[in-house]
Amino acid sequence: MNILEKFHYCPVCGSRHFSANGPKSLKCTNCKFEYFLNASAAVVAFILNDRHEILVERRKFEPAKGTLDLPGGFVDVGETAEQAIAREIREETALNLCGTRYLFSLPNKYRYGGLDIPTMDLFFLCEVKDASALQASDDAAECMWVPIGDIHTEQFGLRSVRQGLLDFINMSGTLLG
């Protein structure tokens, strides 16, 4: 279901005259307010240890509960993508970030509450201060180090993470030199 179909009233004036104004916006004929559906920003981390193993989590909650994932999550209001990736890594793994390198982005749809929320997932190569401090918490049921060659993308529950892993594996020779 398109999330715009859930809006029935104008958020500015409360009018029911809030209707489609193209495929990505709604407009109020009463007060002329126009709402555009934009993607929510999300961040994803590729974290490698000294043995070039990648940090993988098992999802604790829906969507895709029990499947594999990479550390990450939504960017909070007023937060940069770099701040968000540091926060998400700390919340999910107890690791502290000491460096980031933006790699690429992928559009995605995040299924939540029966709706597909459009997201723009920003992927980062991240360095952590002390990988031995690893401890799963927050959205991560468990954390593990997996050799890049043992990654099976079909075990990852989110579409953009699967694609991001494929892209990362294809570029890892260049990145890890």
Secondary structure as UniProt FT lines:
FT   HELIX           3..6
FT   TURN            11..13
FT   STRAND          18..20
FT   TURN            23..24
FT   STRAND          25..28
FT   TURN            29..31
FT   STRAND          34..36
FT   STRAND          40..48
FT   TURN            50..51
FT   STRAND          53..59
FT   TURN            65..66
FT   STRAND          68..69
FT   STRAND          72..74
FT   TURN            77..78
FT   HELIX           81..93
FT   STRAND          97..112
FT   TURN            113..114
FT   STRAND          115..128
FT   HELIX           131..133
FT   TURN            138..139
FT   STRAND          140..147
FT   HELIX           148..150
FT   HELIX           153..155
FT   HELIX           159..176
//
